[in-house]
Amino acid sequence: MLDRFNGLAPEAAEEALLACCASPGWAARVAAARPYQTPADLVVSGVTAFDELGWAELQRVLAAHPRIGQRPSGGGTDAEWSRREQSGVEGADEELARANEAYERRFGHLFLIFATGKSAAEVLADARGRLGNDEETERVVVRGELRKIVELRLERLAESVAA
């Protein structure tokens, strides 16, 4: 089912995986676990590898994401997926910018949320609500939100490379 992906050179497979999660170590690990029999096998492998990332590596992954409400630049797969994921937040630019700034001052990294299917009002409410979290609680929330993004992107990747 994933013959095309399984047949990629390691570097090409890692490049494709980096659109899902911007951790080179993660991408190398998931690529090295090939061949995958089904799309679900790829997703499970990727999520399992993600769950083992430490906070320092997650900060690197976070830094690769655009701020919520800011249109990602570039034409790569990750930018295309970000635009799609953030499509519901258009129209709240100033409010989201203020919420992003407050969040970054509070936690030292960008505000990340699984925005697929969420309206601007929902995202803004989540951003404001999460400002009340302590550092440890917010790290757990961020990990969970990032995990959902990685899982969705792995599903998209599996669909796009299935042959």
C-alpha positions, 0 to 999 in steps of 0.5 A: 500500500505504501510502496512508493514511500517505502521505496524512497531513499532514506533522505527523501523519506526523511524530507517527506516526514519533516513536513509532519514533524520538524525533528530530524531525529524523529524523521530519521527514526520513522523513515528507518522503520520502513517498510510500512504495510498500511497507512495506519502502521506509518501513523502509529510508528510516527506517533510512537516516535513523537511520544518519545521526544523530549521537551528540548526537541519539542521546542525545535518542532514548535519553532518550525510552526507559524504563529496562529493567525499568520499565514505561513510563507513558502510553498512546501508541504508543511506550509500548505498544510499549515494554511489548511489547518489555520483556515478557520482563524481568518479575521481575528488577526489583531486579537490573535496577534495580541494573544500570541504576544502575551502567550510568548511573553508568558511561556517563551515559545509560540502558542500552538493549537490544533486549529483544524475545524476551529473558529477564530473565536475558539482559538482565541478563547483557548489562547486566553484560557491557556495563559492561566496554566502553569509551565508544566501544565502548558507543556502537557497541553502543547505536547498534546496539541502538537501530537494531534497535528503530527498525527493528522499530517502523518495521515495526510502523508500516508494518503499522498504516498499510498501506491 
